[in-house]
Amino acid sequence: PPIPSNAFWLDLSNNNFAGSINHALCGRGKNPNMLRILNLGDNYLSGRVHNCWKHWQSLKILKLDHNNLMGMITRAIGHLPILQSLHLRHNNLSGELPQSLQHCTNLVIIDLGENEFIGSIPTWIGNSFSELIVLILCSNKFQGDIPCKLCRLCSLSGPVPRCFNNFSAMAKKQNSSGMC
């Protein structure tokens, strides 16, 4: 059934739910949705996630990780202005990351690992998320350089292994074009 518009927290994770989630997300009534936390992770949900995010303006945590979702992240994800935590790891999501994601400026956690995303890592990630603490993009199909603008993510912490000095194929000297 559609998610009740007066619910604040819905955790249906770690079950055997299967099929599309669009009926639950898009089948909204006339009342604004008050949901702050939606956790449907670790299920067998499938299909595409459609453009229904504009109905979820209060959403702070979105966990759809470890499912079988496919397709692209829609531009409507930018309609989640107070989203703080986005977990889409281990699905079959593809395409490039939508530029509208940069409108979710309150993000502290972005976990998009283990999908089929393509293109380059967007430079706007370094400009848009001043509070970002966790950024996981591993096990995708990104190409190109790691943008220098990621260095602006001051809140990311943790050591970079010393052995990275040994990766001479990854190293580039800065030149007049402003490369790292």
C-alpha positions as CSV (number, residue, x, y, z in Angstrom):
1,P,0.0,0.0,0.0
2,P,1.1,3.6,-0.3
3,I,3.1,4.9,2.6
4,P,0.8,6.8,5.1
5,S,1.3,10.6,4.7
6,N,1.5,11.1,8.5
7,A,4.3,8.5,9.1
8,F,7.7,9.9,10.3
9,W,9.8,6.8,10.2
10,L,9.3,3.6,8.1
11,D,11.8,0.8,8.5
12,L,11.0,-2.3,6.4
13,S,14.6,-3.4,5.9
14,N,15.9,-6.9,6.0
15,N,12.8,-8.7,4.7
16,N,11.9,-10.5,1.6
17,F,9.8,-7.8,0.0
18,A,10.0,-8.0,-3.8
19,G,8.7,-6.0,-6.8
20,S,8.4,-2.4,-7.5
21,I,8.4,0.4,-4.9
22,N,6.8,2.9,-7.1
23,H,3.2,2.2,-5.9
24,A,4.4,2.9,-2.4
25,L,6.3,6.1,-3.3
26,C,4.0,7.5,-6.0
27,G,0.6,6.5,-4.7
28,R,0.3,9.5,-2.4
29,G,-2.8,11.2,-1.2
30,K,-3.6,14.9,-1.0
31,N,-1.8,15.4,2.3
32,P,1.9,16.3,2.3
33,N,4.1,13.4,3.3
34,M,5.9,13.8,6.6
35,L,8.3,10.9,6.3
36,R,11.8,11.7,7.7
37,I,13.3,8.2,7.5
38,L,12.7,5.6,4.8
39,N,14.6,2.3,5.1
40,L,13.7,-0.3,2.5
41,G,17.2,-1.7,2.4
42,D,18.1,-5.4,2.2
43,N,15.1,-6.6,0.3
44,Y,14.4,-7.8,-3.2
45,L,12.8,-4.7,-4.5
46,S,13.2,-4.2,-8.3
47,G,12.3,-1.9,-11.1
48,R,13.0,1.8,-11.7
49,V,12.5,4.5,-9.2
50,H,10.3,7.1,-10.8
51,N,10.1,10.9,-10.4
52,C,8.0,10.9,-7.2
53,W,10.6,12.5,-4.9
54,K,9.0,15.9,-5.0
55,H,6.3,14.5,-2.7
56,W,8.9,13.7,0.0
57,Q,10.2,17.1,1.0
58,S,10.7,16.1,4.6
59,L,12.9,13.1,3.9
60,K,16.2,13.1,5.7
61,I,17.4,9.5,5.4
62,L,16.8,7.4,2.3
63,K,18.0,3.8,2.4
64,L,17.3,1.7,-0.7
65,D,20.6,-0.2,-0.5
66,H,21.0,-4.0,-1.2
67,N,18.0,-4.4,-3.6
68,N,17.6,-5.0,-7.3
69,L,16.7,-1.5,-8.4
70,M,17.7,-0.5,-11.9
71,G,17.8,2.5,-14.2
72,M,19.1,6.0,-13.5
73,I,18.8,8.1,-10.5
74,T,16.1,10.6,-11.6
75,R,16.6,14.3,-11.6
76,A,13.7,14.5,-9.1
77,I,16.2,13.5,-6.4
78,G,17.1,17.2,-6.3
79,H,13.6,17.8,-4.8
80,L,14.8,16.5,-1.4
81,P,16.2,19.7,0.1
82,I,16.9,18.4,3.6
83,L,18.2,14.9,2.6
84,Q,21.2,14.1,4.8
85,S,21.9,10.4,4.1
86,L,21.5,8.7,0.7
87,H,22.2,4.9,0.6
88,L,21.8,3.3,-2.8
89,R,24.6,0.7,-2.6
90,H,24.4,-2.7,-4.2
91,N,21.7,-2.2,-6.8
92,N,21.8,-2.2,-10.6
93,L,21.5,1.6,-10.9
94,S,23.2,3.0,-14.0
95,G,23.8,6.1,-16.0
96,E,25.5,9.3,-14.9
97,L,24.9,10.9,-11.6
98,P,22.2,13.6,-12.1
99,Q,23.3,17.2,-11.6
100,S,20.2,17.8,-9.6
101,L,21.8,15.8,-6.8
102,Q,23.9,18.8,-6.0
103,H,20.7,20.6,-4.8
104,C,20.7,18.2,-1.8
105,T,23.3,20.4,0.0
106,N,22.6,18.9,3.4
107,L,24.0,15.5,2.5
108,V,26.4,14.1,5.1
109,I,26.5,10.5,3.7
110,I,26.4,9.5,0.0
111,D,26.8,5.7,-0.6
112,L,26.4,4.8,-4.3
113,G,28.9,1.9,-4.3
114,E,28.4,-1.4,-6.2
115,N,26.2,-0.1,-9.0
116,E,26.7,0.5,-12.7
117,F,27.2,4.3,-12.8
118,I,29.2,5.6,-15.7
119,G,30.9,8.8,-16.8
120,S,33.3,10.8,-14.7
121,I,33.0,11.6,-11.0
122,P,31.3,15.0,-11.1
123,T,33.4,18.0,-10.0
124,W,30.3,19.5,-8.4
125,I,30.6,17.0,-5.6
126,G,33.5,19.0,-4.2
127,N,31.5,22.3,-4.4
128,S,28.0,21.2,-3.3
129,F,28.4,19.2,-0.1
130,S,30.3,21.2,2.6
131,E,29.1,18.8,5.4
132,L,29.9,15.6,3.6
133,I,31.6,13.0,5.9
134,V,31.1,9.8,3.9
135,L,31.4,9.5,0.1
136,I,31.3,5.9,-1.3
137,L,31.6,5.5,-5.1
138,C,33.4,2.2,-5.3
139,S,32.7,-0.6,-7.7
140,N,31.0,1.4,-10.4
141,K,32.2,2.1,-14.0
142,F,33.4,5.7,-13.6
143,Q,36.2,6.8,-15.9
144,G,38.7,9.6,-16.0
145,D,40.5,11.6,-13.3
146,I,39.5,12.0,-9.7
147,P,38.4,15.7,-9.7
148,C,40.7,18.0,-7.7
149,K,37.6,19.7,-6.4
150,L,37.0,16.7,-4.1
151,C,39.8,18.2,-2.0
152,R,37.3,20.8,-0.9
153,L,35.4,18.2,1.1
154,C,37.0,19.2,4.3
155,S,34.8,17.0,6.5
156,L,35.9,13.8,4.9
157,S,38.5,12.2,7.1
158,G,40.6,9.1,7.4
159,P,44.1,8.2,6.3
160,V,45.2,7.8,2.8
161,P,47.5,4.7,2.7
162,R,51.2,5.5,2.3
163,C,51.5,2.9,-0.4
164,F,49.6,5.3,-2.7
165,N,53.0,6.9,-3.2
166,N,54.0,3.7,-5.1
167,F,51.3,4.1,-7.8
168,S,53.3,6.1,-10.3
169,A,50.8,5.4,-13.0
170,M,48.2,7.4,-11.0
171,A,50.4,10.4,-10.3
172,K,50.4,13.5,-12.4
173,K,52.4,16.7,-11.9
174,Q,50.5,19.9,-11.9
175,N,50.8,21.8,-15.1
176,S,49.7,25.1,-16.4
177,S,46.2,23.8,-17.1
178,G,45.5,23.4,-13.4
179,M,45.6,19.7,-13.2
180,C,46.3,18.2,-9.8
